[in-house]
């Protein structure tokens, strides 16, 4: 989101600092199957069949809190039992498992958790069904709700969204406000005994979905975009090239440690907790883990640092739930979706998993702010974050990004050539 698991990880996948989110306009490569607005709108009475269903998501890292929530449903609705199916902890593998089930017409998966960037693909291929329009609950954040739509119709319902945060080590440095502050703080600490090789800022730079999120933030913060709001590929613009160059330079100077090229979420968290980096860009799930491992006096939370006067633009992530076409008990599935995405469930997920809620009022609720003080920062940033490109062929889009950017970070190709080559690949994949 990703990269994203449906757990505490789901909340904090983002960047080191100010959190924001305004989704990119969806761009698609067409829909040969005809999932369009001329199809009659879905109605509640179209959903029939009551009985057991499965809830399918990425690996749960919350210590069993997902199952405990499902136990509440099963106690209330014993004849409509929900069985949890956990997929891989890696988003790419989760997506492939879901696609395999859909393409083989398997009835094993009923309600599935989708990274928000997968919705267009699953809707266009008719692997999931349209959700009735009256499913939208009161108080949900509109920009988050819209992540479940495709061509004007709703195919999924969000149940959490994620924005990155910054984790600075309190004992060693002041909270940086700019990328230059990160550099200066790192240089100062490296002069201390035994600290010569410490990294400045960690993140998720392994060749997987996290890389797409991380490089998108550098590009967007420098005023560029991988794909602009009209769906045009702009990764080769001067601003986008500057974003890529900034990341390349950070690796070259060891400001971002070379080890981060192999880091995913948990790798980066472990690197931060063991003192390998001063600062870390990660998702909010880390907050609870750091409280346990380090204690509140050893780390802090901060907006991600600005670059050349431009506020850091975090990548919007999150998860939506959808009902598969092959689901037999769709009436139960729809009832479960409404329950799973209710305000009560949002409060539970916030308390137990640190998942960012989809309801605006939960960000300002006194008891929530007291426990999770960064909620106000998150809420204030919801209008400025950027989403990854929404495309029916998103798997091809993110693979192209990863294939192009990773060698550049390794120092094998310059930023400008990287951007131009990537632009050509994306133009072939994304057709407006």
C-alpha positions as CSV (number, residue, x, y, z in Angstrom):
1,X,0.0,0.0,0.0
2,X,1.3,-2.2,0.4
3,X,4.7,-3.9,0.1
4,X,1.6,-3.9,1.8
5,X,0.1,-6.3,4.2
6,X,-3.3,-5.8,5.9
7,X,-1.9,-5.2,9.3
8,X,-0.1,-2.5,11.2
9,X,2.2,-2.3,8.2
10,X,-0.7,-1.0,6.2
11,X,-0.9,2.3,8.1
12,X,2.8,3.3,8.0
13,X,3.9,2.6,4.5
14,X,5.0,5.9,3.3
15,X,7.6,8.4,4.0
16,X,9.5,10.1,6.8
17,X,7.4,13.0,7.5
18,X,4.5,15.1,6.6
19,X,1.8,12.9,5.3
20,X,-0.5,13.8,2.4
21,X,-2.7,12.3,-0.1
22,X,-4.4,13.3,-3.3
23,X,-4.8,10.5,-5.7
24,X,-3.5,10.8,-9.3
25,X,-6.2,10.7,-11.9
26,X,-6.8,7.2,-12.9
27,X,-5.3,6.2,-16.3
28,X,-6.1,3.0,-18.0
29,X,-5.0,1.1,-21.0
30,X,-8.5,0.4,-22.1
31,X,-11.0,-2.3,-21.2
32,X,-11.6,-4.9,-23.8
33,X,-14.1,-6.7,-21.5
34,X,-16.5,-3.7,-21.5
35,X,-16.7,-2.9,-17.8
36,X,-18.2,0.5,-18.4
37,X,-20.8,3.0,-17.3
38,X,-23.5,1.7,-19.7
39,X,-23.9,-1.3,-17.5
40,X,-26.9,-1.1,-15.1
41,X,-25.9,-0.1,-11.6
42,X,-25.6,-2.9,-9.0
43,X,-28.4,-3.2,-6.5
44,X,-28.5,-4.9,-3.1
45,X,-31.1,-7.4,-4.4
46,X,-28.6,-8.6,-7.0
47,X,-26.5,-10.1,-4.1
48,X,-27.9,-13.5,-3.1
49,X,-26.6,-16.5,-1.2
50,X,-26.0,-16.7,2.5
51,X,-23.5,-18.9,4.2
52,X,-19.7,-19.3,5.0
53,X,-17.2,-17.1,3.2
54,X,-13.5,-16.4,3.2
55,X,-11.7,-13.2,3.8
56,X,-8.4,-13.1,1.9
57,X,-5.6,-10.7,2.7
58,X,-1.8,-10.3,3.0
59,X,0.0,-11.8,6.0
60,X,-1.2,-10.4,9.3
61,X,1.6,-8.9,11.4
62,X,-0.7,-7.6,14.2
63,X,-0.4,-10.5,16.5
64,X,-3.7,-12.1,15.7
65,X,-5.8,-9.0,15.9
66,X,-7.4,-9.6,12.5
67,X,-8.6,-13.1,13.6
68,X,-9.9,-11.6,16.9
69,X,-12.0,-9.2,15.0
70,X,-13.3,-12.0,12.7
71,X,-14.1,-14.0,15.9
72,X,-16.6,-11.2,16.8
73,X,-18.3,-11.6,13.5
74,X,-18.4,-15.4,13.7
75,X,-19.9,-15.2,17.2
76,X,-22.6,-12.8,15.9
77,X,-23.3,-14.7,12.7
78,X,-22.4,-18.4,13.3
79,X,-24.2,-19.6,10.1
80,X,-22.2,-17.1,8.0
81,X,-18.7,-17.9,9.3
82,X,-15.8,-16.0,7.9
83,X,-12.5,-17.9,7.5
84,X,-9.3,-15.9,7.2
85,X,-6.9,-16.8,4.4
86,X,-3.5,-15.1,4.7
87,X,-1.4,-14.7,1.6
88,X,2.2,-13.7,1.3
89,X,3.7,-10.7,3.1
90,X,4.8,-9.3,-0.2
91,X,2.3,-7.3,-2.3
92,X,3.5,-8.6,-5.6
93,X,3.0,-12.2,-4.5
94,X,-0.4,-11.4,-3.0
95,X,-1.6,-9.9,-6.3
96,X,-0.4,-12.9,-8.3
97,X,-2.2,-15.3,-5.9
98,X,-5.4,-13.4,-6.4
99,X,-5.0,-13.3,-10.1
100,X,-4.3,-17.0,-10.3
101,X,-7.5,-17.8,-8.4
102,X,-9.6,-15.5,-10.6
103,X,-8.2,-16.9,-13.9
104,X,-8.8,-20.5,-12.8
105,X,-12.4,-19.6,-11.7
106,X,-11.6,-20.8,-8.2
107,X,-14.3,-20.3,-5.6
108,X,-11.8,-20.4,-2.7
109,X,-11.7,-16.6,-2.4
110,X,-14.8,-14.7,-1.6
111,X,-14.0,-11.2,-0.2
112,X,-10.4,-10.1,-1.0
113,X,-8.2,-7.3,0.1
114,X,-6.8,-5.2,-2.8
115,X,-4.1,-2.7,-2.8
116,X,-5.8,0.4,-4.1
117,X,-3.7,0.4,-7.3
118,X,-5.1,-3.1,-8.2
119,X,-8.8,-2.0,-8.3
120,X,-8.8,-1.0,-12.0
121,X,-7.2,-4.2,-13.1
122,X,-9.6,-6.4,-11.1
123,X,-12.6,-4.4,-12.2
124,X,-11.7,-4.3,-15.9
125,X,-11.2,-8.0,-16.0
126,X,-14.4,-8.7,-14.1
127,X,-12.6,-10.6,-11.4
128,X,-14.7,-8.6,-8.8
129,X,-18.3,-7.4,-8.9
130,X,-19.7,-3.9,-8.7
131,X,-20.7,-2.7,-5.3
132,X,-24.2,-1.1,-4.8
133,X,-23.9,2.7,-4.6
134,X,-25.7,2.8,-1.2
135,X,-22.8,0.9,0.3
136,X,-20.9,4.2,1.0
137,X,-21.0,4.9,4.7
138,X,-21.5,8.4,6.2
139,X,-18.4,10.2,7.2
140,X,-15.9,8.4,4.9
141,X,-13.2,10.6,3.4
142,X,-14.2,11.1,-0.2
143,X,-10.7,10.9,-1.7
144,X,-10.2,7.5,0.1
145,X,-13.6,6.3,-1.0
146,X,-12.8,7.0,-4.6
147,X,-9.9,4.6,-4.6
148,X,-12.4,1.8,-5.0
149,X,-14.0,3.2,-8.2
150,X,-13.4,2.4,-11.8
151,X,-15.0,4.2,-14.7
152,X,-17.6,5.8,-12.5
153,X,-18.7,2.7,-10.7
154,X,-17.7,1.3,-7.3
155,X,-16.0,-2.1,-7.3
156,X,-14.3,-2.0,-3.9
157,X,-14.7,-0.4,-0.5
158,X,-11.7,1.0,1.4
159,X,-11.0,-0.1,4.9
160,X,-7.7,1.6,5.6
161,X,-5.3,3.9,3.9
162,X,-1.6,4.5,4.5
163,X,0.8,7.4,4.4
164,X,4.5,7.3,5.3
165,X,6.0,8.9,8.4
166,X,9.5,9.9,9.5
167,X,11.2,8.2,12.4
168,X,14.2,10.2,13.8
169,X,16.3,9.0,16.7
170,X,15.8,11.5,19.5
171,X,19.0,10.7,21.4
172,X,21.3,11.7,18.6
173,X,19.8,14.4,16.4
174,X,17.2,17.1,16.2
175,X,14.2,16.4,13.9
176,X,15.2,17.5,10.4
177,X,13.0,19.8,8.4
178,X,14.8,19.6,5.1
179,X,16.9,17.1,3.2
180,X,19.9,19.3,3.8
181,X,19.2,18.9,7.6
182,X,19.4,15.2,7.1
183,X,22.7,15.5,5.4
184,X,24.2,17.8,8.1
185,X,22.9,15.6,11.0
186,X,24.4,12.5,9.4
187,X,27.7,14.2,8.8
188,X,27.8,15.4,12.4
189,X,27.0,11.9,13.9
190,X,29.5,10.2,11.7
191,X,32.3,12.2,13.4
192,X,31.4,10.5,16.7
193,X,33.4,7.5,17.9
194,X,32.1,4.3,16.3
195,X,29.5,6.1,14.1
196,X,31.6,6.6,11.0
197,X,29.5,4.2,8.9
198,X,26.0,5.0,10.1
199,X,23.4,5.7,7.4
200,X,21.4,8.9,7.2
201,X,17.9,7.9,6.1
202,X,16.6,4.5,5.4
203,X,13.6,3.4,3.4
204,X,12.3,0.5,1.3
205,X,14.4,0.4,-1.8
206,X,14.5,-3.3,-2.6
207,X,13.2,-4.2,-6.1
208,X,9.5,-4.6,-5.2
209,X,6.5,-2.3,-4.7
210,X,8.2,-0.3,-2.0
211,X,10.7,0.9,-4.5
212,X,7.9,2.4,-6.6
213,X,6.5,4.2,-3.6
214,X,9.8,5.5,-2.5
215,X,11.0,6.9,-5.9
216,X,7.6,8.3,-6.5
217,X,8.0,10.5,-3.4
218,X,11.3,11.9,-4.6
219,X,9.9,12.6,-8.0
220,X,6.7,14.2,-6.7
221,X,8.5,16.2,-4.1
222,X,10.8,17.7,-6.7
223,X,7.7,18.9,-8.6
224,X,7.6,16.0,-11.1
225,X,5.3,13.1,-11.6
226,X,5.6,9.6,-13.1
227,X,2.2,10.2,-14.7
228,X,0.4,13.5,-14.5
229,X,-3.2,14.2,-13.6
230,X,-4.3,13.8,-17.2
231,X,-2.7,10.4,-17.6
232,X,0.3,11.6,-19.6
233,X,3.6,10.0,-18.9
234,X,5.9,12.8,-17.5
235,X,8.7,10.8,-15.8
236,X,11.2,12.3,-18.2
237,X,10.4,15.9,-17.3
238,X,13.2,18.0,-15.8
239,X,11.5,18.0,-12.4
240,X,11.1,14.2,-12.5
241,X,14.7,13.7,-13.5
242,X,15.8,15.9,-10.6
243,X,13.8,13.7,-8.3
244,X,15.5,10.5,-9.6
245,X,18.9,12.3,-9.4
246,X,18.3,13.3,-5.8
247,X,17.8,9.7,-4.9
248,X,20.8,8.5,-6.9
249,X,23.0,11.1,-5.2
250,X,21.8,10.0,-1.8
251,X,22.9,6.4,-2.5
252,X,26.2,7.6,-4.0
253,X,27.0,9.6,-0.9
254,X,25.9,6.8,1.4
255,X,23.3,9.2,2.9
256,X,20.9,6.3,2.1
257,X,23.0,3.2,2.9
258,X,23.7,0.7,0.2
259,X,22.0,-2.0,2.4
260,X,18.7,-0.2,1.8
261,X,18.7,-1.6,-1.7
262,X,17.7,-4.9,-0.1
263,X,15.3,-3.4,2.5
264,X,11.6,-4.0,2.6
265,X,9.4,-2.7,5.5
266,X,10.6,-5.0,8.2
267,X,14.2,-4.9,7.1
268,X,14.2,-1.1,7.3
269,X,12.5,-1.2,10.7
270,X,15.1,-3.6,12.0
271,X,17.8,-1.4,10.6
272,X,16.4,1.6,12.4
273,X,15.9,-0.1,15.7
274,X,19.5,-1.6,15.6
275,X,21.0,1.9,15.0
276,X,22.0,1.5,11.3
277,X,20.3,4.7,10.3
278,X,19.4,8.0,12.0
279,X,16.1,8.5,10.2
280,X,13.6,6.1,8.6
281,X,10.8,6.5,6.1
282,X,8.2,3.8,6.9
283,X,4.5,3.3,7.5
284,X,2.7,4.0,10.7
285,X,2.6,0.4,11.9
286,X,6.2,0.9,13.0
287,X,5.1,3.3,15.8
288,X,3.7,0.6,18.0
289,X,6.7,-1.7,17.4
290,X,9.2,1.1,18.2
291,X,7.4,1.9,21.4
292,X,7.9,-1.7,22.5
293,X,11.5,-2.1,21.2
294,X,13.0,1.3,21.8
295,X,10.7,3.1,24.2
296,X,9.2,6.6,23.6
297,X,12.4,8.4,24.6
298,X,14.6,6.9,21.8
299,X,12.6,7.9,18.7
300,X,10.2,10.4,17.4
301,X,7.8,11.0,14.6
302,X,8.1,13.9,12.1
303,X,7.0,15.1,8.7
304,X,9.3,13.9,6.0
305,X,11.9,16.5,5.1
306,X,11.4,19.0,2.3
307,X,13.7,19.1,-0.8
308,X,14.8,22.5,-2.1
309,X,12.0,24.2,-0.4
310,X,9.3,21.8,-1.6
311,X,7.3,20.0,1.0
312,X,7.7,16.2,0.9
313,X,5.0,14.6,-1.0
314,X,4.1,11.2,0.4
315,X,2.8,8.3,-1.5
316,X,-0.8,7.4,-0.8
317,X,-1.4,3.7,-0.2
318,X,-4.1,1.6,1.3
319,X,-6.4,-1.3,1.0
320,X,-9.9,-1.9,-0.4
321,X,-12.0,-5.0,-0.1
322,X,-13.9,-6.4,-3.0
323,X,-16.3,-9.3,-3.7
324,X,-15.0,-11.9,-6.2
325,X,-17.1,-12.8,-9.2
326,X,-16.9,-16.5,-8.2
327,X,-18.2,-15.9,-4.7
328,X,-21.2,-18.1,-4.0
329,X,-22.6,-16.4,-1.0
330,X,-22.7,-12.8,-2.2
331,X,-25.4,-11.6,0.2
332,X,-23.2,-12.6,3.2
333,X,-20.1,-11.2,1.5
334,X,-21.8,-7.8,1.0
335,X,-23.0,-7.8,4.6
336,X,-19.4,-8.6,5.7
337,X,-17.9,-5.8,3.6
338,X,-20.2,-3.3,5.3
339,X,-19.3,-4.6,8.7
340,X,-15.6,-4.8,8.0
341,X,-15.5,-1.2,6.7
342,X,-17.8,0.2,9.4
343,X,-16.8,3.0,11.8
344,X,-16.6,0.5,14.6
345,X,-14.2,-1.7,12.6
346,X,-12.2,1.4,11.8
347,X,-11.8,2.3,15.5
348,X,-10.8,-1.3,16.2
349,X,-8.2,-1.4,13.5
350,X,-6.8,2.0,14.6
351,X,-6.5,0.8,18.3
352,X,-5.2,-2.7,17.6
353,X,-3.3,-2.4,14.4
354,X,-2.5,1.4,14.0
355,X,-4.3,1.3,10.7
356,X,-5.3,4.7,9.4
357,X,-9.1,5.0,9.4
358,X,-11.2,5.9,6.4
359,X,-13.5,8.1,8.6
360,X,-12.6,11.7,9.2
361,X,-13.9,12.0,12.7
362,X,-11.6,9.2,14.0
363,X,-8.6,11.5,13.4
364,X,-9.8,14.1,15.8
365,X,-11.4,11.9,18.5
366,X,-9.7,12.9,21.8
367,X,-8.8,9.4,23.0
368,X,-7.3,8.5,19.6
369,X,-5.2,11.7,19.4
370,X,-3.9,11.1,22.9
371,X,-2.8,7.6,22.0
372,X,-1.6,8.4,18.5
373,X,-0.6,12.1,18.4
374,X,0.4,11.9,14.7
375,X,-3.3,11.5,13.6
376,X,-3.8,15.3,13.4
377,X,-0.8,15.5,11.1
378,X,-2.1,12.8,9.0
379,X,-5.5,14.4,8.6
380,X,-4.1,17.7,7.7
381,X,-2.0,16.1,5.0
382,X,-4.8,14.2,3.3
383,X,-5.1,16.7,0.4
384,X,-1.5,16.9,-0.7
385,X,-0.3,13.3,-1.0
386,X,0.0,11.6,-4.4
387,X,-1.1,8.2,-5.5
388,X,0.7,5.8,-7.7
389,X,-0.5,5.7,-11.3
390,X,-3.9,3.9,-11.5
391,X,-3.8,1.6,-14.5
392,X,-5.5,-1.6,-15.6
393,X,-2.0,-2.9,-16.4
394,X,-0.6,-1.7,-13.1
395,X,1.6,-4.8,-12.7
396,X,3.4,-3.9,-15.9
397,X,3.6,-0.2,-14.8
398,X,5.3,-0.9,-11.5
399,X,7.5,-3.6,-13.0
400,X,8.8,-1.1,-15.5
401,X,9.4,1.5,-12.8
402,X,11.4,-1.0,-10.7
403,X,13.4,-2.3,-13.6
404,X,14.4,1.2,-14.7
405,X,15.1,2.8,-11.3
406,X,17.0,0.0,-9.5
407,X,20.1,0.0,-11.8
408,X,20.2,3.8,-11.5
409,X,20.3,3.6,-7.7
410,X,23.1,1.1,-8.1
411,X,25.1,3.6,-10.1
412,X,24.9,1.7,-13.4
413,X,23.0,4.3,-15.4
414,X,22.5,8.0,-15.1
415,X,19.2,9.6,-14.1
416,X,18.4,11.3,-17.4
417,X,18.8,8.1,-19.4
418,X,16.8,6.2,-16.8
419,X,13.9,8.6,-17.1
420,X,13.9,8.6,-20.9
421,X,14.0,4.8,-21.1
422,X,11.3,4.5,-18.5
423,X,9.0,7.0,-20.2
424,X,9.1,5.0,-23.4
425,X,8.3,1.8,-21.6
426,X,5.4,3.4,-19.7
427,X,3.9,4.9,-22.9
428,X,3.8,1.5,-24.4
429,X,1.9,0.2,-21.3
430,X,-0.4,3.1,-20.5
431,X,-2.7,4.0,-23.3
432,X,-5.3,6.7,-22.8
